[in-house]
Amino acid sequence: MLRGATLRVTRPRLSVLSAVHTQPHLDTDTIIGVVRADLGEVSHQAVYDVLRALTTAGLVRRIQPPGSPARYESRVGDNHHHVVCRSCGAIADVDCAVGETPCLTASDAHGFSIDEAEVIYWGVCPDCSTTTTTADLGRSTRV
């Protein structure tokens, strides 16, 4: 994978890539913890540099829902979306609509050739819905 993207194969790159493949939607601090558990002491900057290189090479995707730290996932190359829990911040993938895809048909594309749309669905995950109601969250529903 790394060589195919013309990236040198290094232990930090392999460890970061493994962490993102094993546990999608991790934030940088969690990835640093996973990499340190795997390799021992690795600097924050080294992990940030690896994530930047992997993102630039198209091997991982960086997402950042509003109010959340950047997260990384290995699912790249498709136009999928995400659902985010307002309570605990859990994130799950949501496949793009099949057939007509209104999210890719902008009312005015301003001359752009649109090839991707980013949609974030907000709600409460099943675990939190048993203990928290939307009213308890103190936020209005985003539309």
N, C-alpha and C positions, 0 to 999 in steps of 0.2 A: 504494500500500500504506500509506504513512504517513498520507496524508490520509484514507484510509478508516478509519483507527484514530484519527482526530482528533488526529494529531500533526503539528506543524510540520515541514516538509521542510527539513532542514539538512544541510550537507556531512558533519558527523560522523555523523549518523544514517544517511545514505545509505551512507557508507563502512563503518560497523559492520554494517549489514544486508547489504551486499554480501559482506563477509568471512564472515559466518555462513552465508549462502546458498552461497557458493563452496566453503567448507571446513567441513563440519559437525563438531561436537564440539571446537571450539577452546576453549582456556582463555583467561582474560582477558588474560594477558601476551602471548600470541600475537596476539590480536585487536588489542591496543594496537600491536604491531609492524606488523601489516598496515595499520592505519589511519594510522600515522605514515609508512609508505612511500607511502601514497596521498596524504595531505594535508600532510605535514610535521609540525611540532610540535603535538601534541595532548596535553593533560594526562591522567594516569591517571584523575583524578576525572571528567573529561568523558566518557571511555569508560565508566566505571562507571555514570554517570548515564544515558547512552544505553542501555546494556544493561538497566538497571532499567526505563526507560520502555518499551523494546521488549518486555520480558518482561511487564510489567503490561498492556500493550496486547494481548498474545497473539500478537505477531508472531514472537517467538522463545521457545524453551523452555530453561530452566536445568536442568541435571542435575548431580548431584554424587555419583558413586560413592564409597563409603567409601575413605578414603585418597587421594583424588584431588582436585585443585582443581575448582572449578565449571567446567562446560563449557556451551557454548551451541549450539543447533541450530535450524534453521528449520523442521523437521518438527514442526508443531503440529496439534492438533485430532484426533489419533488416539491410540489406546492402544497404542503400540508400546513395546518394551523395548530393552535394550542388552546386548551381550556385551563384556566388558572383558578384555584380556590382562593376566594377572598379571605378566608380565615387562616389557613396554614401555609398557603403559597404553593401547594402541590401543583404540578404541571403535568398534563397528559397531551399526547398527540391527537389531533382530529384530522382525518382525511378530508381533502377538499371535496366539494360537491361533485358528483358524477353527472355527466351530461352537460346541460347548460351551466356555465359557471359565471354567475352575475358578478362575482368579486373581481373577475378579470375584464369586465366590461365597464370601464369608467364612464361617467356621464360626460366628461370632457377630458380626453387624454392629453390635451395641450401639445399634440404632435409626438408624444412619447410612444414607443412601441412597448407595451406592457407585457411582461412575461411572468410576473409574480405579484401576488397580493398577500399582505400580512393581516390576518384576522385573529383577534384574540377574544375568545369567549370567556366570560367571567361568571362565576357562580360559587357554590359551596360543594366541596367533595363529599362523597358518601360518609367518610369517617367523621367529618366535621358536622354534617347535617344532623347527625343524631345528638350532638351536644350543643350546637349553635344554630340559631335561626338567623336569617338575613337581617332582621331588625336588630339583633344583638351586635352585628358587625359595625353599626354606626355609620354606614356608608350608603349612599343612594345607589340604585342599580344603574349601571352604565349601559347606554344604548348605542 
